[in-house]
Amino acid sequence: MDPVVNGDDRIASSAQVRTDIGREAGGIVDAVLEGGPTTLPAELRSHRVPLVEHKIKVRHHGGYEHFERDIAGVADGTPLVFRWSGRTRIAE
């Protein structure tokens, strides 16, 4: 069977995607957002992010709430904590 279809190596491409997803998924962790406006809904305070992520930006009420990763280490099974660092407005 020839894996090349119209110049597109679909078998190799799909294998590479699976490898990339597997590698990235191993570095995905739970994160919680603390601080910021009390109007920020609870469902926006939980995220899944790459372990290497240091900042999260959440769109909220015509602007963005910015959160930065707490410098404390990660305990097994404990979500990363990102603390509110400020707000920017969306330019119009």
C-alpha positions as CSV (number, residue, x, y, z in Angstrom):
1,M,0.0,0.0,0.0
2,D,1.4,3.4,-1.0
3,P,1.0,5.9,1.9
4,V,1.3,8.9,-0.4
5,V,-2.0,10.2,-1.7
6,N,-1.9,13.2,-4.1
7,G,1.6,14.1,-2.7
8,D,0.3,14.0,0.9
9,D,2.0,11.4,3.2
10,R,-1.1,10.9,5.3
11,I,0.2,7.9,7.3
12,A,3.4,9.7,8.4
13,S,1.5,12.9,9.1
14,S,-1.1,11.2,11.3
15,A,1.6,9.3,13.2
16,Q,3.5,12.6,13.8
17,V,0.3,14.3,15.1
18,R,-0.3,11.4,17.6
19,T,3.3,11.6,18.8
20,D,3.0,15.4,19.3
21,I,-0.3,15.1,21.1
22,G,1.1,12.4,23.4
23,R,4.2,14.5,24.2
24,E,2.1,17.6,24.9
25,A,-0.6,15.8,26.9
26,G,2.1,14.5,29.4
27,G,2.9,18.2,30.2
28,I,-0.7,19.3,30.7
29,V,-1.8,20.1,34.2
30,D,-4.8,21.6,36.1
31,A,-4.6,25.2,37.0
32,V,-6.8,27.5,39.1
33,L,-7.0,31.3,39.0
34,E,-7.0,33.2,42.3
35,G,-7.8,36.8,42.9
36,G,-9.1,39.3,40.4
37,P,-12.7,40.6,40.1
38,T,-15.4,38.8,42.1
39,T,-17.5,38.9,38.9
40,L,-15.2,36.4,37.2
41,P,-17.3,33.3,36.9
42,A,-16.2,30.1,38.7
43,E,-16.1,28.2,35.4
44,L,-13.4,30.6,34.1
45,R,-11.2,29.9,37.1
46,S,-10.3,26.4,36.2
47,H,-8.0,25.6,33.2
48,R,-5.8,22.9,31.7
49,V,-2.5,24.3,30.7
50,P,1.0,23.2,29.6
51,L,3.3,22.7,32.6
52,V,5.6,25.4,31.2
53,E,2.9,28.1,31.1
54,H,3.6,31.1,33.2
55,K,0.7,33.5,32.3
56,I,-3.0,33.1,31.6
57,K,-5.2,35.8,30.0
58,V,-9.0,35.6,30.4
59,R,-11.4,37.8,28.4
60,H,-13.9,39.4,30.8
61,H,-16.3,42.4,30.6
62,G,-14.6,44.3,27.7
63,G,-11.0,43.5,28.8
64,Y,-8.6,40.8,29.8
65,E,-7.8,39.6,33.3
66,H,-4.2,38.6,33.6
67,F,-2.9,35.9,35.9
68,E,0.7,34.9,36.6
69,R,1.9,31.6,37.9
70,D,2.6,31.4,41.6
71,I,6.3,30.7,42.2
72,A,5.5,27.9,44.7
73,G,6.2,24.4,43.4
74,V,3.7,21.9,42.2
75,A,2.7,19.0,44.5
76,D,1.5,15.8,42.9
77,G,-2.2,16.0,42.1
78,T,-2.4,19.7,43.2
79,P,-3.4,22.3,40.5
80,L,-1.0,25.1,39.6
81,V,-2.1,28.4,41.1
82,F,-2.1,31.5,38.9
83,R,-2.7,34.8,40.8
84,W,-4.3,37.9,39.4
85,S,-1.8,40.4,38.3
86,G,-3.9,43.0,36.5
87,R,-6.4,44.0,33.9
88,T,-6.2,45.5,30.4
89,R,-9.0,46.9,28.3
90,I,-9.7,45.8,24.8
91,A,-8.7,48.6,22.4
92,E,-11.6,49.8,20.3
